[in-house]
Structures are given as C-alpha cells and as structure tokens.
Amino acid sequence: MHAAPYSSVAASTPTKALLVSAALAAVQTGLFLLLLPALATLAPAAPPLYALVASANTALPMLARILTRGAGTATITAGITTVMVVAFSPIGILSAVPLLTAGAVFDLVAWKGAVSTRRLVLGAAAVGVALFVISLAVFSPEHLVPGMLMATLIGRLAGEAVIAVTVSATVRLLRRAGVGR
C-alpha cells in the first residue's frame, strides 16, 4: 500500500513557520532584555509611559503570525520568547503572563490565513486592552485612580498602535525583499 502523495511545500510549512517563530523569538528576547532595565524603572514611577514602551514586547510575535500565516504562531513565538527570557532574566517566569497573553490574544483575533490591516489593528487593540487588564493586578494603590488608569490604557493602546504600524511597514519591506511570500 502506498502513502498518499503530498507536496513538499505543504510538508515543510510547519517547520518553516517554527523556524521563523524561533528566529523572531530570539530577536524579541534580545529586545525584551534590552528594555528590561528601563521598564523596571518606569513601571513604578510612570505606568502610562511603561505601558507605551512595554508594547515593544508584542511586536515580533505579531510579525511571526503575519509572515507565516500560520494559526498559533504568535503564541508559539511568545512561548519561545518566554522560555528564553526565563533563562536569561531575573524577572523569570513572571514574563510568561504578558508575553503569552499578547500572543494568544493576537492569534485569536487573527485566527486563520492572511492577516488584513483591519485584523492587525483590531488584534493590536485587543492585545493592548488585555495587557492593560493584566497590569491592574500589579498597580500600586496610589496608581489606582481614574486619571492614572485612563492614561495607562491610552499609553497601552497608543503603544500597540505604533507596533501595528511598525509591523505592517516591516512586513511590506520584508515582502518587497522576497521574505514571507
């Protein structure tokens, strides 16, 4: 009995997506570790500014999902990033919650196939809201006031909007160069 024939392209797509995810996770880990000292200073002093800057930690999982067009690749990229951050950072396992939440939320919004500009923007906004909600658990009591909360939500949404624009521009440049077609 012979096995059904299959396309070599179809067989290599999952491996290719995993390799792209791993490569982007390595870059994301470097960015995360680079930003960590600044974020540690900003978090207690200026939560809205922290929210704006910390949005950079969602960029490469989004990029992975768009480049690979594979359902779940934002979460896979975030998961690989988490493993590497746990290994190299004092923040350790605490990084898992925001990283994996961002990847999972973006994957849920993007779901299957190519990610349109509309879904990219919606996904980035959903990630911003989800990460804002998560951050409420670590807010100090003096920051749990309406003005600070609103400014932090705006900072998170603005940061994710910048990330969406950056990811979109990066995808265009990479595709023009022949990557991710």
Accessible surface in RSA format (square Angstrom, percent):
REM  Atomic radii and reference values for relative SASA: ProtOr
REM  Chains: A
REM  Algorithm: Lee & Richards
REM  Probe-radius: 1.40
REM  Slices: 20
REM RES _ NUM      All-atoms   Total-Side   Main-Chain    Non-polar    All polar
REM                ABS   REL    ABS   REL    ABS   REL    ABS   REL    ABS   REL
RES MET A   1   241.76 125.2 156.39 103.5  85.37 203.3 128.75 109.5 113.02 149.7
RES HIS A   2   180.66  98.7 154.02 107.1  26.64  68.2 106.37 109.6  74.29  86.4
RES ALA A   3    93.07  85.6  61.48  94.9  31.59  71.9  71.76 101.0  21.32  56.5
RES ALA A   4    81.27  74.7  62.31  96.2  18.96  43.1  68.23  96.1  13.04  34.5
RES PRO A   5   133.55  97.3 104.47  95.2  29.08 105.7 114.44  94.5  19.11 118.8
RES TYR A   6   169.25  79.0 136.72  77.8  32.53  84.6  98.55  74.1  70.69  87.1
RES SER A   7    62.15  52.5  45.89  61.2  16.26  37.5  43.83  93.3  18.32  25.7
RES SER A   8    87.80  74.2  77.66 103.6  10.13  23.3  49.66 105.7  38.14  53.4
RES VAL A   9   109.03  71.7 107.42  97.2   1.62   3.9 108.98  94.7   0.06   0.2
RES ALA A  10    63.96  58.8  46.88  72.4  17.07  38.8  53.37  75.2  10.58  28.0
RES ALA A  11    54.19  49.8  27.15  41.9  27.03  61.5  38.40  54.1  15.79  41.8
RES SER A  12    56.19  47.5  51.67  69.0   4.52  10.4  41.18  87.7  15.01  21.0
RES THR A  13    65.04  46.3  64.16  65.0   0.88   2.1  52.70  70.8  12.34  18.7
RES PRO A  14    80.67  58.8  73.63  67.1   7.03  25.6  80.34  66.3   0.33   2.0
RES THR A  15    77.23  54.9  76.92  78.0   0.31   0.7  47.08  63.2  30.15  45.6
RES LYS A  16   118.93  58.0 116.12  71.2   2.81   6.7  77.07  69.4  41.86  44.6
RES ALA A  17    12.20  11.2  10.37  16.0   1.83   4.2  11.80  16.6   0.40   1.1
RES LEU A  18    89.36  49.8  87.94  62.9   1.42   3.6  88.20  61.9   1.16   3.1
RES LEU A  19   118.71  66.1 114.33  81.8   4.38  11.0 114.71  80.6   4.00  10.8
RES VAL A  20    41.59  27.4  38.23  34.6   3.36   8.1  41.48  36.0   0.11   0.3
RES SER A  21     0.01   0.0   0.01   0.0   0.00   0.0   0.00   0.0   0.01   0.0
RES ALA A  22    39.08  35.9  35.74  55.2   3.33   7.6  36.06  50.8   3.02   8.0
RES ALA A  23    60.30  55.4  49.11  75.8  11.19  25.5  58.38  82.2   1.92   5.1
RES LEU A  24    25.77  14.4  25.77  18.4   0.00   0.0  25.77  18.1   0.00   0.0
RES ALA A  25     0.00   0.0   0.00   0.0   0.00   0.0   0.00   0.0   0.00   0.0
RES ALA A  26    52.32  48.1  41.63  64.2  10.69  24.3  42.77  60.2   9.55  25.3
RES VAL A  27    91.42  60.2  83.05  75.2   8.37  20.2  89.75  78.0   1.67   4.5
RES GLN A  28     0.00   0.0   0.00   0.0   0.00   0.0   0.00   0.0   0.00   0.0
RES THR A  29     8.09   5.8   8.09   8.2   0.00   0.0   8.09  10.9   0.00   0.0
RES GLY A  30    40.06  49.4   0.00   N/A  40.06  49.4  34.69  95.2   5.37  12.0
RES LEU A  31    53.64  29.9  48.81  34.9   4.83  12.1  51.51  36.2   2.13   5.7
RES PHE A  32    12.66   6.3  12.37   7.7   0.30   0.8  12.37   7.5   0.30   0.8
RES LEU A  33    54.86  30.5  43.66  31.2  11.20  28.2  44.00  30.9  10.86  29.2
RES LEU A  34   136.27  75.9 116.65  83.5  19.62  49.3 123.18  86.5  13.09  35.2
RES LEU A  35    31.74  17.7  31.46  22.5   0.28   0.7  31.74  22.3   0.00   0.0
RES LEU A  36    26.40  14.7  26.37  18.9   0.03   0.1  26.40  18.5   0.00   0.0
RES PRO A  37    89.97  65.6  78.82  71.9  11.15  40.5  87.09  71.9   2.88  17.9
RES ALA A  38    48.45  44.5  38.83  59.9   9.62  21.9  47.14  66.4   1.31   3.5
RES LEU A  39     8.35   4.7   8.03   5.7   0.32   0.8   8.20   5.8   0.16   0.4
RES ALA A  40    66.32  61.0  43.84  67.7  22.48  51.1  54.10  76.2  12.22  32.4
RES THR A  41    93.45  66.5  85.22  86.4   8.22  19.6  65.72  88.3  27.73  41.9
RES LEU A  42    32.38  18.0  32.38  23.2   0.00   0.0  32.38  22.7   0.00   0.0
RES ALA A  43    41.86  38.5  32.85  50.7   9.01  20.5  34.03  47.9   7.84  20.8
RES PRO A  44    90.68  66.1  72.59  66.2  18.09  65.8  80.89  66.8   9.79  60.8
RES ALA A  45    75.86  69.7  42.88  66.2  32.97  75.0  52.00  73.2  23.86  63.2
RES ALA A  46    30.21  27.8  27.99  43.2   2.22   5.1  30.21  42.5   0.00   0.0
RES PRO A  47     7.96   5.8   7.34   6.7   0.62   2.3   7.75   6.4   0.21   1.3
RES PRO A  48    32.32  23.6  30.95  28.2   1.37   5.0  31.26  25.8   1.05   6.5
RES LEU A  49    83.68  46.6  80.23  57.4   3.46   8.7  82.67  58.1   1.01   2.7
RES TYR A  50    64.41  30.1  64.41  36.6   0.00   0.0  25.14  18.9  39.27  48.4
RES ALA A  51     1.86   1.7   1.86   2.9   0.00   0.0   1.86   2.6   0.00   0.0
RES LEU A  52    72.77  40.5  65.88  47.1   6.88  17.3  65.88  46.3   6.88  18.5
RES VAL A  53    43.80  28.8  36.73  33.3   7.06  17.0  42.87  37.3   0.92   2.5
RES ALA A  54     5.95   5.5   4.22   6.5   1.72   3.9   4.22   5.9   1.72   4.6
RES SER A  55     0.61   0.5   0.61   0.8   0.00   0.0   0.61   1.3   0.00   0.0
RES ALA A  56    22.86  21.0  21.85  33.7   1.02   2.3  21.85  30.8   1.02   2.7
RES ASN A  57    13.52   9.3  12.64  12.2   0.88   2.1   7.12  17.1   6.40   6.2
RES THR A  58     4.18   3.0   3.60   3.6   0.59   1.4   3.77   5.1   0.41   0.6
RES ALA A  59    14.03  12.9  14.02  21.6   0.01   0.0  14.02  19.7   0.01   0.0
RES LEU A  60    22.29  12.4  22.29  15.9   0.00   0.0  22.29  15.7   0.00   0.0
RES PRO A  61     3.70   2.7   3.70   3.4   0.00   0.0   3.70   3.1   0.00   0.0
RES MET A  62     2.29   1.2   2.28   1.5   0.00   0.0   2.28   1.9   0.00   0.0
RES LEU A  63     8.28   4.6   8.28   5.9   0.00   0.0   8.28   5.8   0.00   0.0
RES ALA A  64     0.00   0.0   0.00   0.0   0.00   0.0   0.00   0.0   0.00   0.0
RES ARG A  65     0.05   0.0   0.05   0.0   0.00   0.0   0.00   0.0   0.05   0.0
RES ILE A  66    10.28   5.9   9.84   7.3   0.45   1.1   9.84   7.1   0.45   1.2
RES LEU A  67    18.03  10.0   8.87   6.3   9.16  23.0   8.94   6.3   9.09  24.5
RES THR A  68    23.51  16.7   2.04   2.1  21.46  51.2   9.51  12.8  14.00  21.2
RES ARG A  69    99.78  41.9  87.02  44.4  12.76  30.4  31.24  42.7  68.54  41.5
RES GLY A  70    20.46  25.2   0.00   N/A  20.46  25.2  20.46  56.1   0.00   0.0
RES ALA A  71    62.76  57.7  35.01  54.0  27.76  63.1  35.25  49.6  27.52  72.9
RES GLY A  72    23.47  28.9   0.00   N/A  23.47  28.9  20.69  56.8   2.78   6.2
RES THR A  73     5.21   3.7   5.21   5.3   0.00   0.0   5.21   7.0   0.00   0.0
RES ALA A  74     0.03   0.0   0.03   0.0   0.00   0.0   0.03   0.0   0.00   0.0
RES THR A  75    45.45  32.3  44.41  45.0   1.04   2.5  41.16  55.3   4.29   6.5
RES ILE A  76    67.86  38.6  61.27  45.6   6.59  15.9  67.21  48.4   0.65   1.8
RES THR A  77     0.00   0.0   0.00   0.0   0.00   0.0   0.00   0.0   0.00   0.0
RES ALA A  78     0.06   0.1   0.06   0.1   0.00   0.0   0.06   0.1   0.00   0.0
RES GLY A  79    19.74  24.3   0.00   N/A  19.74  24.3  18.77  51.5   0.96   2.2
RES ILE A  80    51.28  29.2  48.92  36.4   2.36   5.7  50.63  36.5   0.65   1.8
RES THR A  81     0.00   0.0   0.00   0.0   0.00   0.0   0.00   0.0   0.00   0.0
RES THR A  82     9.04   6.4   9.04   9.2   0.00   0.0   9.04  12.1   0.00   0.0
RES VAL A  83   105.69  69.5 101.33  91.7   4.37  10.5 104.13  90.5   1.56   4.2
RES MET A  84    46.32  24.0  45.33  30.0   1.00   2.4  19.19  16.3  27.14  36.0
RES VAL A  85     0.00   0.0   0.00   0.0   0.00   0.0   0.00   0.0   0.00   0.0
RES VAL A  86    60.78  40.0  47.58  43.1  13.20  31.8  47.58  41.3  13.20  35.8
RES ALA A  87    73.94  68.0  35.02  54.0  38.92  88.5  45.07  63.5  28.87  76.5
RES PHE A  88   141.08  70.6 112.34  69.6  28.74  74.8 119.36  72.4  21.73  62.2
RES SER A  89    12.65  10.7   0.00   0.0  12.65  29.1   2.66   5.7   9.99  14.0
RES PRO A  90   133.92  97.6  91.62  83.5  42.31 153.8 105.03  86.7  28.89 179.6
RES ILE A  91    63.06  35.9  50.56  37.7  12.50  30.1  58.36  42.0   4.70  12.8
RES GLY A  92    12.22  15.1   0.00   N/A  12.22  15.1  12.22  33.5   0.00   0.0
RES ILE A  93   124.04  70.6 117.55  87.6   6.49  15.6 117.55  84.6   6.49  17.6
RES LEU A  94   128.18  71.4 119.43  85.4   8.75  22.0 120.95  84.9   7.23  19.5
RES SER A  95     1.15   1.0   0.00   0.0   1.15   2.7   1.15   2.5   0.00   0.0
RES ALA A  96    13.27  12.2  13.21  20.4   0.05   0.1  13.27  18.7   0.00   0.0
RES VAL A  97    84.78  55.8  78.88  71.4   5.89  14.2  84.72  73.6   0.06   0.2
RES PRO A  98    50.60  36.9  49.51  45.1   1.10   4.0  49.80  41.1   0.80   5.0
RES LEU A  99     5.74   3.2   4.08   2.9   1.65   4.2   5.16   3.6   0.58   1.5
RES LEU A 100    67.12  37.4  66.34  47.5   0.78   2.0  66.63  46.8   0.48   1.3
RES THR A 101    34.21  24.3  28.55  28.9   5.66  13.5  18.50  24.8  15.71  23.8
RES ALA A 102     3.73   3.4   2.49   3.8   1.25   2.8   2.82   4.0   0.92   2.4
RES GLY A 103     0.61   0.7   0.00   N/A   0.61   0.7   0.61   1.7   0.00   0.0
RES ALA A 104    37.93  34.9  36.54  56.4   1.40   3.2  37.60  52.9   0.33   0.9
RES VAL A 105    29.64  19.5  29.56  26.8   0.08   0.2  29.64  25.8   0.00   0.0
RES PHE A 106     1.10   0.5   1.10   0.7   0.00   0.0   1.10   0.7   0.00   0.0
RES ASP A 107    12.73   8.9  11.39  11.3   1.35   3.2  11.56  27.2   1.17   1.2
RES LEU A 108   121.26  67.5 105.19  75.3  16.07  40.4 105.56  74.1  15.70  42.2
RES VAL A 109    36.98  24.3  21.97  19.9  15.01  36.2  28.01  24.3   8.97  24.3
RES ALA A 110     0.05   0.0   0.04   0.1   0.01   0.0   0.04   0.1   0.01   0.0
RES TRP A 111   141.90  56.9 140.88  68.2   1.02   2.4 126.50  67.4  15.40  25.0
RES LYS A 112   134.11  65.4 124.89  76.6   9.22  21.9  69.01  62.1  65.10  69.3
RES GLY A 113    36.87  45.5   0.00   N/A  36.87  45.5  32.00  87.8   4.87  10.9
RES ALA A 114    59.28  54.5  46.61  71.9  12.66  28.8  46.90  66.1  12.37  32.8
RES VAL A 115    20.76  13.7   0.00   0.0  20.76  50.0   0.00   0.0  20.76  56.3
RES SER A 116    56.62  47.8  44.61  59.5  12.01  27.7  51.92 110.6   4.70   6.6
RES THR A 117    97.05  69.0  89.67  90.9   7.38  17.6  58.81  79.0  38.24  57.8
RES ARG A 118   180.05  75.6 169.52  86.4  10.52  25.1  75.30 102.9 104.74  63.5
RES ARG A 119    54.45  22.9  54.43  27.7   0.03   0.1  22.95  31.4  31.50  19.1
RES LEU A 120     7.50   4.2   7.50   5.4   0.00   0.0   7.50   5.3   0.00   0.0
RES VAL A 121    86.65  57.0  85.54  77.4   1.11   2.7  85.71  74.5   0.95   2.6
RES LEU A 122    93.33  52.0  90.57  64.8   2.76   6.9  93.04  65.3   0.29   0.8
RES GLY A 123     0.00   0.0   0.00   N/A   0.00   0.0   0.00   0.0   0.00   0.0
RES ALA A 124     2.17   2.0   2.17   3.3   0.00   0.0   2.17   3.1   0.00   0.0
RES ALA A 125    40.29  37.0  36.75  56.7   3.54   8.0  39.58  55.7   0.71   1.9
RES ALA A 126    30.03  27.6  19.46  30.0  10.57  24.0  27.17  38.3   2.85   7.6
RES VAL A 127     0.26   0.2   0.26   0.2   0.00   0.0   0.26   0.2   0.00   0.0
RES GLY A 128     0.00   0.0   0.00   N/A   0.00   0.0   0.00   0.0   0.00   0.0
RES VAL A 129    71.24  46.9  71.24  64.5   0.00   0.0  71.24  61.9   0.00   0.0
RES ALA A 130    22.25  20.5  14.51  22.4   7.74  17.6  21.32  30.0   0.92   2.4
RES LEU A 131     6.88   3.8   5.14   3.7   1.74   4.4   5.14   3.6   1.74   4.7
RES PHE A 132    24.50  12.3  23.53  14.6   0.97   2.5  24.50  14.9   0.00   0.0
RES VAL A 133    86.41  56.9  80.59  73.0   5.82  14.0  80.59  70.0   5.82  15.8
RES ILE A 134    53.93  30.7  46.01  34.3   7.92  19.1  52.55  37.8   1.38   3.8
RES SER A 135    17.69  14.9  14.94  19.9   2.76   6.3  17.31  36.9   0.38   0.5
RES LEU A 136    62.80  35.0  54.69  39.1   8.11  20.4  54.89  38.6   7.91  21.3
RES ALA A 137    94.68  87.1  52.22  80.6  42.46  96.6  64.29  90.5  30.40  80.5
RES VAL A 138   126.25  83.1  97.05  87.9  29.20  70.4 102.53  89.1  23.72  64.3
RES PHE A 139    26.91  13.5   8.89   5.5  18.03  46.9  13.14   8.0  13.78  39.4
RES SER A 140    35.39  29.9  27.97  37.3   7.41  17.1  33.21  70.7   2.18   3.1
RES PRO A 141   112.39  81.9  99.97  91.1  12.42  45.1 101.46  83.8  10.92  67.9
RES GLU A 142   124.81  71.7 102.45  77.5  22.37  53.3  61.01 118.0  63.81  52.1
RES HIS A 143    23.37  12.8  23.37  16.2   0.00   0.0   7.27   7.5  16.10  18.7
RES LEU A 144    85.58  47.7  63.85  45.7  21.73  54.6  63.85  44.8  21.73  58.5
RES VAL A 145    70.86  46.6  70.58  63.9   0.28   0.7  70.86  61.6   0.00   0.0
RES PRO A 146   113.17  82.5 105.49  96.2   7.68  27.9 110.33  91.1   2.84  17.7
RES GLY A 147    53.07  65.4   0.00   N/A  53.07  65.4  42.47 116.5  10.60  23.7
RES MET A 148    52.58  27.2  47.00  31.1   5.58  13.3  48.77  41.5   3.81   5.0
RES LEU A 149    45.12  25.1  44.72  32.0   0.41   1.0  45.03  31.6   0.09   0.2
RES MET A 150   110.13  57.0 107.81  71.3   2.32   5.5  97.21  82.6  12.91  17.1
RES ALA A 151    39.64  36.4  32.64  50.4   7.00  15.9  36.77  51.8   2.87   7.6
RES THR A 152     4.40   3.1   4.40   4.5   0.00   0.0   4.40   5.9   0.00   0.0
RES LEU A 153    41.72  23.2  41.72  29.8   0.00   0.0  41.72  29.3   0.00   0.0
RES ILE A 154   102.65  58.4 101.39  75.5   1.26   3.0 102.25  73.6   0.40   1.1
RES GLY A 155     8.98  11.1   0.00   N/A   8.98  11.1   8.87  24.3   0.11   0.2
RES ARG A 156    15.21   6.4  15.21   7.8   0.00   0.0   0.45   0.6  14.76   8.9
RES LEU A 157    61.77  34.4  56.80  40.6   4.96  12.5  57.16  40.1   4.61  12.4
RES ALA A 158    42.69  39.3  34.28  52.9   8.41  19.1  41.51  58.5   1.18   3.1
RES GLY A 159     2.57   3.2   0.00   N/A   2.57   3.2   1.99   5.5   0.58   1.3
RES GLU A 160     0.53   0.3   0.53   0.4   0.00   0.0   0.53   1.0   0.00   0.0
RES ALA A 161    53.88  49.5  47.28  73.0   6.60  15.0  52.89  74.5   0.99   2.6
RES VAL A 162    90.84  59.8  87.83  79.5   3.01   7.3  90.64  78.8   0.20   0.5
RES ILE A 163    15.83   9.0  15.83  11.8   0.00   0.0  15.83  11.4   0.00   0.0
RES ALA A 164     4.89   4.5   4.30   6.6   0.59   1.3   4.64   6.5   0.25   0.7
RES VAL A 165   107.41  70.7 103.99  94.1   3.43   8.3 107.11  93.1   0.30   0.8
RES THR A 166    68.42  48.7  63.88  64.8   4.54  10.8  52.94  71.1  15.48  23.4
RES VAL A 167     3.85   2.5   3.24   2.9   0.61   1.5   3.85   3.3   0.00   0.0
RES SER A 168    25.96  21.9  22.25  29.7   3.71   8.5  11.35  24.2  14.61  20.5
RES ALA A 169    34.57  31.8  33.79  52.1   0.78   1.8  34.22  48.2   0.34   0.9
RES THR A 170    43.59  31.0  43.02  43.6   0.58   1.4  25.82  34.7  17.77  26.9
RES VAL A 171    10.69   7.0  10.69   9.7   0.00   0.0  10.69   9.3   0.00   0.0
RES ARG A 172   140.59  59.0 133.74  68.2   6.85  16.3  64.11  87.6  76.48  46.4
RES LEU A 173   107.16  59.7 102.03  73.0   5.12  12.9 102.29  71.8   4.87  13.1
RES LEU A 174    51.58  28.7  51.33  36.7   0.25   0.6  51.58  36.2   0.00   0.0
RES ARG A 175    59.95  25.2  59.25  30.2   0.70   1.7  32.29  44.1  27.66  16.8
RES ARG A 176   176.49  74.1 151.39  77.2  25.10  59.8  69.49  95.0 107.00  64.8
RES ALA A 177    80.36  73.9  40.42  62.4  39.94  90.9  53.05  74.7  27.31  72.3
RES GLY A 178    44.24  54.6   0.00   N/A  44.24  54.6  17.86  49.0  26.38  59.1
RES VAL A 179    72.77  47.9  69.18  62.6   3.59   8.7  72.77  63.2   0.00   0.0
RES GLY A 180    15.76  19.4   0.00   N/A  15.76  19.4   8.14  22.3   7.63  17.1
RES ARG A 181   181.17  76.1 131.57  67.1  49.60 118.1  70.92  96.9 110.24  66.8
END  Absolute sums over single chains surface
CHAIN  1 A     9582.5       7999.1       1583.5       7571.2       2011.3
END  Absolute sums over all chains
TOTAL          9582.5       7999.1       1583.5       7571.2       2011.3
